[in-house]
Amino acid sequence: ILNVEQSPQSLHVQEGDSTNFTCSFPSSNFYALHWYRWETAKSPEALFVMTLNGDEKKKGRISATLNTKEGYSYLYIKGSQPEDSATYLCALRITQGGSEKLVFGKGMKLTVNP
Amino acid sequence: DGGITQSPKYLFRKEGQNVTLSCEQNLNHDAMYWYRQDPGQGLRLIYYSQIVNDFQKGDIAEGYSVSREKKESFPLTVTSAQKNPTAFYLCASSTSRGWDSPLHFGNGTRLTVT
């Protein structure tokens, strides 16, 4: 069974703090890694799709890096704001039994206190 | 506005009844997906379709059925054979048949079976 692990599972920070989450995955047969943000009462929203080792992507105060050789991706939020409160999901694209799919981690719930 | 519409938002059914969850998209996306979320677990893939009139089983297809007669629509039927149907169901779509494109999600349907 392939596992995509996210840590920590939850995080409470104060407004202005910077945060760092980790997504770990088996490094063999890597194709792509997705990051999503899921705010309460809304639908998950794509942040990044990363495909190359060493990729770094940025969207405003949020950035992500990818290391396919060691099997991890970091999501970094600089100067967290209350509106950043959400569950952050990572998902690994794999092939299994001749078909392709995305395998999601359990998510990391971030709460930013004003 | 383009997007994915899932209906209804909440659905209640008696055990033994089949129920169909609606998913419609006007994004002109080829691929559509159904995921299930349970507490403490990552999103799990039920079925996906990469083109009209074709679909594949995901990891937990038992007790579910789908159809893809139109590009815009991908309804999911939860049959009485599904042992634990109470869950939150998310529909998604993407622009291409591969998994490098980000998924666009609906707002979900919460199904309760008693």
Contacts between the chains, C-beta under 8 A, distances in Angstrom:
chain1	res1	chain2	res2	distance
A	4	B	42	7.0
A	31	B	99	6.9
A	31	B	100	7.6
A	32	B	99	6.2
A	32	B	100	5.1
A	34	B	102	6.3
A	34	B	103	7.3
A	36	B	102	7.9
A	36	B	103	7.6
A	36	B	105	8.0
A	42	B	107	7.0
A	43	B	4	7.5
A	43	B	90	7.5
A	43	B	105	4.1
A	43	B	106	5.8
A	43	B	107	4.9
A	43	B	108	6.9
A	44	B	90	7.4
A	44	B	103	7.6
A	44	B	105	4.6
A	45	B	105	7.7
A	46	B	102	3.3
A	46	B	103	6.5
A	46	B	104	7.3
A	49	B	100	6.0
A	49	B	101	7.2
A	49	B	102	5.3
A	51	B	100	6.3
A	89	B	42	7.4
A	89	B	43	7.2
A	91	B	43	7.7
A	93	B	99	4.1
A	93	B	100	7.1
A	99	B	56	5.7
A	100	B	98	7.2
A	100	B	99	5.3
A	101	B	45	5.4
A	101	B	48	7.2
A	101	B	58	6.4
A	101	B	59	7.5
A	101	B	99	7.1
A	102	B	45	7.1
A	102	B	99	5.8
A	102	B	103	7.3
A	103	B	42	7.5
A	104	B	35	7.8
A	104	B	42	3.8
A	104	B	43	4.2
A	104	B	44	7.6
A	105	B	42	5.3
A	106	B	40	6.7
A	106	B	41	6.2
A	106	B	42	4.7
A	107	B	42	6.8
